Amino acid sequence: MLIVTCAIIRNEKNEILVVQRGEATDHPFKWEFPGGKVAPGETDEECVIREVEEELSMEIVIRGMLSKVEYDYGHKRIALLPFICDTLDEVPVLSEHIGFKWIEVKDLMDPDYSEADVIVAKSYLERINAENLEEKQFVGHPSDDLPDNTDLQTFVNNMMGRKEAEWLAASAIENPATFMKLFEYSLSSDKSLSFRASWTLTKVCDSFPEIIYPYLNQIVETLFKLENESTIRSFLRIVSLSDLEKINSHQQGLLADFCFLKLNSGNSAIAVKAYAMEILYKLTLVYPELANELSASISILMEDGSAGITARGRLILKKLGEMPVKPKSSQP
């Protein structure tokens, strides 16, 4: 029996990623949850993270696991291990599949799946329905007392439901100490804690963008020190949605340097490049002299880029072409 993993990957909108197999496969044109066979000496968790990286160039964080699915296809028997995962990546880079789509939970049963993946989809819906019942019983208000530091860290690291994340974000808006703790956890070497904390910070800023303004310069200073790309993506997303004129000119220069570094790097994730493009475009509105360098970087990136990054690049290039000229004597 083959031991196989798969990932139920959720994005920031709580949509689920499904991918389509090609014609020359044992399940031609069927949809599935990405994953693959466990290699010798590899843990199940290591396998699903590796497979998603190899097949889709996406970084995921494991949030839970569903029951094992055993299925006999006739020509092979598999034991499928489904992991519930979160990502901040927006567009996968397909290397083994011919298509992908993000679908809402309510539409999860619509694709024409392979038989084992049908069972996984049903199992996930059962989990979600159970979580929704728990969330209805979850009673909390932003003004309620939050747990102490140790319990708060555990709470953040174990968040599964979005109601919990939204409640914590609302609490952070009302309580600066909680906001600072989330910022501190975002810098943790614990990748799961860092991912969840920085993701929650994006929810805070979505609801109350002004709260981030006193911390924007600090976030920019932190970018060069970060090693966890999940946190980098979260921070760049926050910055991309902020008023960049709230950042001082020196930090704007550092931000431009960092974004060009990530945009021109072959190792940066697609979401990082996308946010970097958007930030650099906003900086060109303040410093038009950056426009030529940004156009050149995007053009080079689009030559070998994915469909998603190419589409984003074309959009930014169009906006650059329509940009009014606003000369400024100083440079970032």
Summary of the structure (lengths in Angstrom):
residues: 332
radius of gyration: 21.4
end to end distance: 59.3
largest distance: 71.6
contacts: 1050
relative contact order: 0.09
helix: 54%
strand: 13%
